[in-house]
Amino acid sequence: MDLYATNTFGSFAPLSLTADRDFLGLGANIRFMPDAFPGNRQYANLANDHHPAESLTTDGIAFFDGGTLPSGKLVLNLQGGSQGILTAVRYGLLQDFEGGIFLDYVSGEVDESEQGIGAKVRFLNQQENAPITLSAAGTVSLTNEPFLNFVNNDTDTFANRDIAKTVPIFTPGGDEGSKGKLLILTASLPIQYEITPNTSVWFTPILGYAQRQGLEIGGFNLGLAIALTQEVSLTTEIGANLVGEGNSLSNGERADKIPWATGVRWQPLSLFGKKPTTDNSDPYLEIYLTNRVGSSAWHQLRVREDNNLGVGVGLFLPLSP
């Protein structure tokens, strides 16, 4: 994986030879050998020859914390409650690399919904004797019409425009600033550490950029998970926004509030007569309290209107062996 900064207009001639001194572009290149071709599958996976099989890290309620999914693993995250309907489908494309799509359809007419795609690459893996599990994640998404409230720093902007609220669908060129449909880009650095098999902590710095607005949120999320029994665990998370005019619409305008979440997670293994998997990929249900808008990287730092409390139920379901 290559990270780079440039003032050229492209990567291939003649654009690679054309530059603008007032232009700065940031980018990433990922090079890999796809295993869809039989010849490529003849190369041994050296990591698996010396280390145990990968397992999922224990993370929080949000979709993009922690490490990457093992290669070939497909999972569904589905949450619903006071916040609205929140869902993500994630797939381990390669060892140390996953991709996914997500939708946070937020209830009400003040806080925005968001739909987009995300990817995450892992640099360090605690299971391979690294001190921590360290990944880098990015998302690009499209908001819907209530984002006008956040952009204009006024909770009544969307209502005063008399336009319909729609489900955002991320497509190239689908942005429409006059209706609040803008692109959101986030970059985060999920860091996870397993203290014991029953206790995990994570720390995720996050930056959020809004189209035509600039860097609107930036801060961190800190979390802890403790297993009470083989099937029941507690999770708690707290964060802070350190950038922009505020991460919440409170009393009619933007203000900074502390995002947090706490919940109970249950793996119903005994109910179905099953034993725990070796890769920590058992399905689970969770019930949680939070003041966050949603579970995407952007919404992880966004606090609900007037700091309102939300109650939700979540499902984590592996869709592949």
Buried (B, 14 or more C-beta within 10 A) or exposed (E): EEEEEBEEBEEEEEEEEEEEEEEEEEEEEEEEEEBEEEEEEEEEEEEEEEEEEBBBBBBBBBBBBBBBBBBEBBBBBBBBBBBBBBBBBBBBBBBBBBBBBBBBBBBBBBBBBBBBEBBBBBEBBBBBEEEBBBBBBBBBBBBBBBBBBBBBBBBEBBBEBEBEBEEBEBEEEEBEBEBBBBBBBBBBBBBBBBEEEBBBBBBBBBBBBBBEBEEBBBBBBBBBBBBEEEBEBEBBBBBBBEBBEBBBBBEBBBBBBBBBBBBBBBBEBEEEEEEEBEBBBBBBBBEBBBBBBBBBBBBBBBBBBBBBEBEBEBBBBBEEE
